[in-house]
Amino acid sequence: MNAQRFSIKDLNDLLVAVELPALTEAQAKHLITLEPRDRIVEAAKRAPQDQNTRGWLKALFQRAGFIPPIAQRATNNVPVVVRTVQPQTTGRGTFLDGDSSAQSRRVVAVVRPDNQTRKPSAAPVSPAASSENNAAEVGSGGEEMPAKKRNQYHVYAGKSALCFEEDTTRSGEPTVALDAAISLGTRTYDWKNKVRLQLSKRELPIVAAALLGSIDYCSFSAHGENNAKGFSIEVQSKQPSGSTYFVKVWSKDEQTRAVPMDAADAYHVSSLVLSQLGKLYPEQSMQERMILLKRLANIHVPQERKPTPQSNAA
């Protein structure tokens, strides 16, 4: 299928196969204002075989307003109707000609029991991006939206615990958030006063390589508003039965959260990190991703192990 002659019909055939709605010409033009044409085409081709790619396409359709977000609620339990308004277009068209002048927009109308409809909002609706503060999402009517459940994995130890969770940066890119809490007693942890940070786009592949045992040590600092947070991952031993990892999370003038992690824990955490890398680059197969990580490990310059800055070990 020639990329230059990849038509809207060709695209729609692939979208329908993965249970996504077919696009009009105007919607297709709007789509390339959000992501590059070639990336969308490649993702559509990979989607039938790759779950991460299907998730990326679904998220793109939600950003464009072509399908409603998963978490959606109206004030006082009033049902919400989402309509996509499109300019009238004709012709089959080639996907895509690069003309982004025709743009679609989504409007939200609240349908009341008395069949009277409130005037729709003309402002575009877009999903709120998560941040290190994990602020609550707010709907167009000002009410707090229920948070979407995200994949996460906890690692518990006697003095501290960790939570790795899929997240999204302020710029809308997939990443992983890392929370660390101090123990308050048997199986009780102070999550209210946790240290929270987000892995950057540059850190994700290094962390993945460390969790896979290809890199023995990595450390990153300058997280948070005052550059006071950081974390490190160290492979302490490599045995035929599995590796032992040691993860530290710190914040200036606070007690360091230090948690040992065995190979079983590392499997689940590395799977989460690899999943987020897959969302960043849906055109990559898992095999290609693993090859890149192996090459990264070969050229990675080992970091010097440094003491945790201005904090006390747990």
matplotlib code that plots the C-alpha trace (Angstrom):
import matplotlib.pyplot as plt

x = [0.0, 1.8, 2.2, 1.7, -1.6, -2.9, -6.5, -9.1, -10.9, -7.7, -7.4, -11.0, -10.8, -8.0, -9.8, -13.0, -11.1, -10.0, -13.4, -12.6, -15.0, -14.4, -13.3, -14.7, -12.2, -12.6, -11.9, -8.8, -7.5, -8.0, -6.2, -2.9, -3.0, -2.5, 0.0, 2.2, 0.5, 3.2, 2.9, -0.9, -0.6, 2.0, 0.0, -3.2, -1.2, 0.2, -3.0, -4.6, -1.5, -0.4, -2.5, -0.3, -0.8, -4.5, -4.5, -2.5, -5.0, -7.9, -6.3, -5.7, -9.3, -10.3, -8.0, -9.5, -13.0, -14.1, -14.9, -15.8, -13.3, -13.7, -14.4, -17.3, -20.0, -22.6, -23.7, -26.5, -26.3, -27.7, -26.7, -24.1, -24.3, -21.1, -21.5, -18.7, -19.4, -17.7, -17.5, -19.3, -16.9, -17.1, -14.9, -12.9, -9.6, -6.1, -4.9, -3.7, -3.0, -1.5, -4.3, -5.2, -7.5, -10.7, -10.8, -13.4, -14.4, -16.3, -19.2, -20.9, -24.6, -26.4, -29.7, -32.2, -35.1, -37.6, -36.0, -34.7, -31.1, -28.6, -26.7, -23.6, -20.2, -18.2, -14.8, -12.9, -12.8, -9.5, -8.4, -6.4, -2.8, -1.5, 1.4, 3.6, 1.0, -1.6, -4.3, -7.9, -9.5, -12.2, -15.1, -16.5, -19.2, -16.6, -17.4, -14.6, -14.3, -13.7, -10.1, -9.4, -7.9, -4.4, -2.0, 0.2, 2.4, 3.5, 6.7, 6.6, 9.4, 9.7, 10.5, 9.2, 7.1, 7.0, 4.2, 5.0, 2.1, 1.4, 1.1, 1.1, 3.3, 2.0, 2.9, 0.6, 3.3, 3.1, 5.5, 5.7, 5.1, 7.0, 5.6, 7.6, 6.1, 7.5, 6.1, 3.9, 3.7, 2.9, 1.6, 0.8, 2.4, 2.2, 1.0, -0.5, 3.1, 4.6, 7.4, 6.2, 8.1, 7.7, 10.2, 11.3, 11.3, 15.1, 15.0, 12.4, 14.8, 17.6, 15.3, 14.0, 17.5, 18.4, 15.2, 16.1, 19.6, 21.5, 22.7, 23.9, 23.1, 21.3, 20.6, 18.6, 18.1, 16.7, 13.0, 10.3, 9.7, 12.9, 15.0, 15.0, 13.8, 15.6, 15.8, 18.3, 18.1, 21.0, 21.4, 23.0, 23.5, 23.1, 22.3, 20.9, 17.8, 17.3, 18.7, 18.3, 17.6, 17.7, 15.6, 16.0, 13.8, 14.7, 13.6, 15.7, 15.5, 13.3, 14.0, 15.1, 12.8, 14.9, 13.2, 14.8, 13.1, 13.4, 13.2, 9.5, 8.8, 11.2, 9.3, 6.0, 7.7, 9.7, 6.5, 4.8, 7.8, 8.1, 4.3, 4.7, 7.7, 5.4, 2.8, 5.5, 6.6, 3.7, 5.4, 8.0, 7.5, 8.5, 11.4, 12.7, 12.3, 14.4, 17.1, 17.3, 17.6, 20.3, 22.3, 21.6, 23.2, 26.3, 27.0, 25.7, 28.4, 28.3, 27.4, 29.4, 27.5, 27.0, 25.6, 22.0, 22.1, 21.1, 18.8, 18.9, 18.6, 15.5]
y = [0.0, 3.2, 5.6, 8.6, 7.2, 6.0, 7.1, 7.9, 4.7, 2.7, 4.3, 3.7, 0.0, -0.4, 1.7, -0.2, -3.5, -2.3, -1.0, 2.7, 5.0, 5.7, 9.3, 11.9, 13.9, 16.9, 14.7, 13.2, 16.7, 17.6, 14.5, 15.6, 18.8, 16.6, 14.0, 13.7, 12.0, 9.2, 8.3, 7.9, 5.8, 3.5, 3.2, 2.3, -0.5, -1.9, -1.5, -4.9, -6.7, -4.4, -3.6, -0.6, 0.9, 0.5, 2.3, 5.1, 5.5, 5.5, 8.2, 10.2, 9.9, 11.1, 14.1, 15.0, 14.7, 11.8, 9.5, 10.5, 10.1, 7.1, 9.1, 11.5, 12.7, 15.4, 17.6, 16.1, 12.9, 14.6, 12.7, 14.2, 14.2, 14.7, 15.9, 16.4, 19.3, 18.9, 21.1, 19.7, 18.0, 15.8, 13.4, 10.4, 12.2, 11.0, 10.6, 13.2, 16.2, 18.3, 20.9, 21.6, 24.5, 22.4, 21.7, 19.8, 20.8, 19.0, 20.6, 19.3, 19.8, 18.8, 17.0, 17.7, 15.4, 18.1, 17.8, 21.4, 21.6, 24.0, 26.1, 24.1, 25.3, 26.5, 25.9, 22.8, 20.0, 18.3, 15.8, 17.3, 16.2, 14.7, 16.3, 15.4, 16.9, 14.5, 17.2, 16.2, 16.4, 19.1, 18.9, 21.7, 22.4, 22.9, 19.6, 17.2, 14.3, 10.8, 9.8, 7.1, 4.0, 3.6, 0.6, 0.6, -1.7, -1.5, -2.8, -3.1, -3.3, -3.0, 0.8, 2.1, 1.3, 2.3, 2.7, 2.8, 4.1, 4.9, 8.7, 11.5, 14.6, 18.2, 18.0, 14.9, 12.3, 8.9, 8.3, 6.6, 8.3, 7.0, 7.4, 6.6, 6.4, 5.8, 3.0, 3.9, 0.3, -3.2, -3.0, 0.7, 3.5, 7.2, 7.8, 11.2, 12.5, 10.6, 11.8, 11.8, 12.4, 11.7, 9.9, 12.1, 11.1, 10.7, 8.7, 6.1, 4.0, 4.1, 2.9, 0.2, -1.0, -1.0, -3.0, -5.5, -5.9, -4.5, -1.5, -1.9, 1.5, 4.7, 7.9, 11.0, 14.2, 17.7, 16.5, 18.7, 22.5, 23.2, 20.4, 18.7, 15.2, 12.3, 8.5, 5.7, 2.1, -0.3, -4.0, -5.3, -8.9, -11.1, -14.8, -17.6, -17.5, -13.8, -10.3, -8.1, -4.4, -1.5, 1.6, 4.9, 7.9, 11.2, 14.7, 17.4, 17.5, 14.4, 10.8, 8.7, 6.0, 2.9, -0.3, -3.7, -5.2, -8.8, -10.1, -10.8, -7.2, -5.9, -7.9, -6.1, -2.7, -3.2, -4.3, -1.1, 1.0, -0.8, -0.3, 3.4, 3.4, 1.6, 4.4, 6.9, 5.1, 3.0, 2.3, 0.2, -3.5, -5.0, -6.8, -3.5, -1.8, -4.6, -4.3, -0.6, -1.0, -3.6, -1.2, 1.6, -0.5, -1.1, 2.6, 3.8, 5.5, 4.0, 6.5, 7.0, 5.9, 8.9, 9.3, 10.5, 14.3, 15.9, 13.2, 10.3, 6.7, 4.8]
z = [0.0, -1.2, 1.6, -0.6, -2.0, 1.4, 1.1, 3.8, 2.8, 3.3, 6.8, 7.7, 6.7, 9.3, 12.0, 11.7, 12.1, 15.5, 16.5, 16.0, 14.1, 10.4, 9.6, 7.3, 5.2, 7.6, 10.6, 8.9, 8.2, 11.9, 13.0, 11.4, 13.3, 16.5, 15.2, 12.1, 9.1, 8.8, 12.4, 12.2, 9.0, 10.6, 13.8, 11.9, 10.1, 13.3, 15.4, 14.5, 15.9, 18.7, 21.8, 22.8, 19.3, 19.5, 22.9, 21.4, 18.5, 20.9, 23.0, 19.9, 18.9, 22.4, 22.1, 18.7, 20.2, 17.9, 20.8, 24.4, 27.2, 29.5, 32.6, 31.9, 34.3, 34.3, 37.1, 39.2, 37.2, 34.1, 31.0, 28.7, 24.9, 22.9, 19.4, 16.8, 14.4, 11.0, 7.9, 4.9, 2.5, -0.5, -2.3, -1.4, -0.9, -0.2, 3.4, 3.9, 1.7, 4.5, 4.5, 8.1, 7.5, 8.0, 11.7, 13.7, 17.2, 19.9, 21.8, 25.0, 25.6, 28.8, 28.1, 30.9, 31.9, 30.7, 27.2, 27.4, 26.3, 27.8, 25.3, 24.2, 25.2, 22.2, 23.9, 22.8, 25.3, 25.9, 28.6, 31.4, 31.7, 34.9, 36.8, 39.7, 42.0, 40.6, 40.5, 40.1, 36.7, 36.4, 33.9, 31.7, 34.3, 37.1, 38.9, 39.8, 37.4, 38.7, 38.1, 35.5, 37.0, 35.9, 35.9, 38.9, 40.9, 44.6, 46.2, 50.0, 52.5, 56.3, 56.4, 53.1, 50.1, 46.4, 43.9, 40.1, 38.1, 34.5, 34.1, 31.5, 31.5, 31.2, 27.5, 27.1, 26.7, 28.4, 31.4, 34.8, 38.2, 41.2, 44.7, 47.9, 51.4, 54.9, 57.0, 59.9, 61.3, 60.2, 56.6, 57.0, 55.0, 55.0, 51.5, 52.4, 52.8, 50.0, 47.8, 44.2, 41.0, 37.3, 35.1, 32.2, 28.6, 28.7, 32.0, 30.8, 28.6, 31.1, 33.9, 31.6, 30.9, 34.6, 35.5, 32.8, 34.3, 31.4, 33.4, 37.0, 38.3, 37.4, 39.4, 38.5, 40.5, 39.9, 40.1, 41.5, 41.6, 43.6, 42.0, 45.4, 44.5, 43.0, 42.7, 42.0, 41.0, 41.7, 40.7, 43.9, 42.8, 39.7, 40.5, 38.3, 40.5, 39.9, 40.6, 43.6, 43.1, 45.5, 44.8, 46.7, 46.5, 48.2, 48.7, 50.4, 54.2, 54.2, 55.2, 52.2, 51.1, 50.4, 49.2, 48.0, 45.0, 43.8, 40.2, 40.4, 41.4, 38.7, 36.1, 36.8, 37.1, 33.9, 32.1, 33.1, 31.9, 28.6, 28.1, 28.5, 26.1, 23.6, 23.9, 23.2, 20.1, 18.8, 15.5, 17.3, 17.9, 21.3, 19.6, 18.1, 21.6, 23.3, 20.6, 21.2, 24.9, 24.6, 22.3, 24.8, 27.6, 25.5, 25.0, 28.4, 30.4, 34.0, 36.6, 39.8, 42.9, 45.0, 48.5, 48.7, 48.9, 52.2, 53.5, 56.0, 54.9, 56.0]

ax = plt.figure().add_subplot(projection="3d")
ax.plot(x, y, z, "-o")
ax.set_aspect("equal")
plt.show()
